[in-house]
Amino acid sequence: MGDKKTVSEIALLFGVTEMGVRYWLNKGLPCEIEKVIGVKPRKVISVKDVETFLKLGITNEKKA
């Protein structure tokens, strides 16, 4: 799965509720559906996509 995390894992990582993460998904946060045999399909989200979505990326650019 790599850097992909479930809705609940993203919620814990960013200190928000699962409903908050689902709100982000409704507002356009990209996700994928992970299908595993014997397990209900679930949404997985890239941490980098969340950071980009929330504009938390750290830049070292100096403004002139």
PyMOL commands that place a pseudoatom at each C-alpha (Angstrom):
pseudoatom trace, name=CA, resn=MET, resi=1, chain=A, elem=C, hetatm=0, pos=[0.000, 0.000, 0.000]
pseudoatom trace, name=CA, resn=GLY, resi=2, chain=A, elem=C, hetatm=0, pos=[3.017, 2.307, 0.406]
pseudoatom trace, name=CA, resn=ASP, resi=3, chain=A, elem=C, hetatm=0, pos=[2.230, 5.834, 1.494]
pseudoatom trace, name=CA, resn=LYS, resi=4, chain=A, elem=C, hetatm=0, pos=[-1.536, 5.309, 1.163]
pseudoatom trace, name=CA, resn=LYS, resi=5, chain=A, elem=C, hetatm=0, pos=[-3.554, 5.428, 4.370]
pseudoatom trace, name=CA, resn=THR, resi=6, chain=A, elem=C, hetatm=0, pos=[-7.168, 4.774, 5.295]
pseudoatom trace, name=CA, resn=VAL, resi=7, chain=A, elem=C, hetatm=0, pos=[-9.623, 7.496, 6.295]
pseudoatom trace, name=CA, resn=SER, resi=8, chain=A, elem=C, hetatm=0, pos=[-9.167, 6.684, 9.991]
pseudoatom trace, name=CA, resn=GLU, resi=9, chain=A, elem=C, hetatm=0, pos=[-5.353, 6.702, 9.700]
pseudoatom trace, name=CA, resn=ILE, resi=10, chain=A, elem=C, hetatm=0, pos=[-5.428, 10.106, 7.955]
pseudoatom trace, name=CA, resn=ALA, resi=11, chain=A, elem=C, hetatm=0, pos=[-7.742, 11.426, 10.671]
pseudoatom trace, name=CA, resn=LEU, resi=12, chain=A, elem=C, hetatm=0, pos=[-5.306, 10.339, 13.400]
pseudoatom trace, name=CA, resn=LEU, resi=13, chain=A, elem=C, hetatm=0, pos=[-2.283, 11.681, 11.518]
pseudoatom trace, name=CA, resn=PHE, resi=14, chain=A, elem=C, hetatm=0, pos=[-3.784, 15.148, 10.968]
pseudoatom trace, name=CA, resn=GLY, resi=15, chain=A, elem=C, hetatm=0, pos=[-5.680, 15.397, 14.271]
pseudoatom trace, name=CA, resn=VAL, resi=16, chain=A, elem=C, hetatm=0, pos=[-9.167, 15.591, 12.787]
pseudoatom trace, name=CA, resn=THR, resi=17, chain=A, elem=C, hetatm=0, pos=[-12.256, 13.383, 12.859]
pseudoatom trace, name=CA, resn=GLU, resi=18, chain=A, elem=C, hetatm=0, pos=[-13.077, 10.773, 10.237]
pseudoatom trace, name=CA, resn=MET, resi=19, chain=A, elem=C, hetatm=0, pos=[-16.044, 12.948, 9.256]
pseudoatom trace, name=CA, resn=GLY, resi=20, chain=A, elem=C, hetatm=0, pos=[-13.580, 15.782, 8.649]
pseudoatom trace, name=CA, resn=VAL, resi=21, chain=A, elem=C, hetatm=0, pos=[-11.575, 13.600, 6.267]
pseudoatom trace, name=CA, resn=ARG, resi=22, chain=A, elem=C, hetatm=0, pos=[-14.778, 12.516, 4.504]
pseudoatom trace, name=CA, resn=TYR, resi=23, chain=A, elem=C, hetatm=0, pos=[-15.667, 16.214, 4.141]
pseudoatom trace, name=CA, resn=TRP, resi=24, chain=A, elem=C, hetatm=0, pos=[-12.291, 16.787, 2.454]
pseudoatom trace, name=CA, resn=LEU, resi=25, chain=A, elem=C, hetatm=0, pos=[-13.050, 13.858, 0.117]
pseudoatom trace, name=CA, resn=ASN, resi=26, chain=A, elem=C, hetatm=0, pos=[-16.389, 15.456, -0.801]
pseudoatom trace, name=CA, resn=LYS, resi=27, chain=A, elem=C, hetatm=0, pos=[-14.547, 18.723, -1.489]
pseudoatom trace, name=CA, resn=GLY, resi=28, chain=A, elem=C, hetatm=0, pos=[-12.116, 17.083, -3.910]
pseudoatom trace, name=CA, resn=LEU, resi=29, chain=A, elem=C, hetatm=0, pos=[-9.356, 15.315, -1.975]
pseudoatom trace, name=CA, resn=PRO, resi=30, chain=A, elem=C, hetatm=0, pos=[-8.188, 12.510, -4.310]
pseudoatom trace, name=CA, resn=CYS, resi=31, chain=A, elem=C, hetatm=0, pos=[-8.507, 8.918, -3.128]
pseudoatom trace, name=CA, resn=GLU, resi=32, chain=A, elem=C, hetatm=0, pos=[-8.474, 5.375, -4.456]
pseudoatom trace, name=CA, resn=ILE, resi=33, chain=A, elem=C, hetatm=0, pos=[-10.652, 2.399, -3.637]
pseudoatom trace, name=CA, resn=GLU, resi=34, chain=A, elem=C, hetatm=0, pos=[-8.673, -0.529, -2.259]
pseudoatom trace, name=CA, resn=LYS, resi=35, chain=A, elem=C, hetatm=0, pos=[-10.253, -3.931, -2.829]
pseudoatom trace, name=CA, resn=VAL, resi=36, chain=A, elem=C, hetatm=0, pos=[-8.990, -6.924, -0.870]
pseudoatom trace, name=CA, resn=ILE, resi=37, chain=A, elem=C, hetatm=0, pos=[-10.606, -10.347, -1.042]
pseudoatom trace, name=CA, resn=GLY, resi=38, chain=A, elem=C, hetatm=0, pos=[-12.649, -10.962, 2.088]
pseudoatom trace, name=CA, resn=VAL, resi=39, chain=A, elem=C, hetatm=0, pos=[-12.516, -7.308, 3.185]
pseudoatom trace, name=CA, resn=LYS, resi=40, chain=A, elem=C, hetatm=0, pos=[-14.996, -4.535, 2.464]
pseudoatom trace, name=CA, resn=PRO, resi=41, chain=A, elem=C, hetatm=0, pos=[-13.601, -2.081, -0.152]
pseudoatom trace, name=CA, resn=ARG, resi=42, chain=A, elem=C, hetatm=0, pos=[-12.167, 1.021, 1.496]
pseudoatom trace, name=CA, resn=LYS, resi=43, chain=A, elem=C, hetatm=0, pos=[-10.876, 4.416, 0.483]
pseudoatom trace, name=CA, resn=VAL, resi=44, chain=A, elem=C, hetatm=0, pos=[-7.126, 4.990, 0.710]
pseudoatom trace, name=CA, resn=ILE, resi=45, chain=A, elem=C, hetatm=0, pos=[-5.512, 8.405, 0.505]
pseudoatom trace, name=CA, resn=SER, resi=46, chain=A, elem=C, hetatm=0, pos=[-1.961, 9.565, -0.158]
pseudoatom trace, name=CA, resn=VAL, resi=47, chain=A, elem=C, hetatm=0, pos=[-0.466, 11.666, 2.651]
pseudoatom trace, name=CA, resn=LYS, resi=48, chain=A, elem=C, hetatm=0, pos=[1.143, 13.919, 0.028]
pseudoatom trace, name=CA, resn=ASP, resi=49, chain=A, elem=C, hetatm=0, pos=[-2.259, 14.489, -1.577]
pseudoatom trace, name=CA, resn=VAL, resi=50, chain=A, elem=C, hetatm=0, pos=[-3.650, 15.575, 1.804]
pseudoatom trace, name=CA, resn=GLU, resi=51, chain=A, elem=C, hetatm=0, pos=[-0.740, 17.967, 2.372]
pseudoatom trace, name=CA, resn=THR, resi=52, chain=A, elem=C, hetatm=0, pos=[-1.204, 19.430, -1.096]
pseudoatom trace, name=CA, resn=PHE, resi=53, chain=A, elem=C, hetatm=0, pos=[-4.979, 19.653, -0.614]
pseudoatom trace, name=CA, resn=LEU, resi=54, chain=A, elem=C, hetatm=0, pos=[-4.511, 21.518, 2.664]
pseudoatom trace, name=CA, resn=LYS, resi=55, chain=A, elem=C, hetatm=0, pos=[-1.634, 23.603, 1.260]
pseudoatom trace, name=CA, resn=LEU, resi=56, chain=A, elem=C, hetatm=0, pos=[0.707, 22.477, 4.025]
pseudoatom trace, name=CA, resn=GLY, resi=57, chain=A, elem=C, hetatm=0, pos=[3.655, 21.848, 1.742]
pseudoatom trace, name=CA, resn=ILE, resi=58, chain=A, elem=C, hetatm=0, pos=[6.790, 23.552, 2.970]
pseudoatom trace, name=CA, resn=THR, resi=59, chain=A, elem=C, hetatm=0, pos=[8.575, 25.621, 0.381]
pseudoatom trace, name=CA, resn=ASN, resi=60, chain=A, elem=C, hetatm=0, pos=[12.028, 27.127, 0.601]
pseudoatom trace, name=CA, resn=GLU, resi=61, chain=A, elem=C, hetatm=0, pos=[11.348, 29.787, -1.983]
pseudoatom trace, name=CA, resn=LYS, resi=62, chain=A, elem=C, hetatm=0, pos=[12.341, 33.317, -1.009]
pseudoatom trace, name=CA, resn=LYS, resi=63, chain=A, elem=C, hetatm=0, pos=[10.116, 36.067, -2.286]
pseudoatom trace, name=CA, resn=ALA, resi=64, chain=A, elem=C, hetatm=0, pos=[11.933, 38.924, -3.950]
for i in range(1, 64): cmd.bond("trace and resi %d" % i, "trace and resi %d" % (i + 1))
show_as sticks, trace
zoom trace
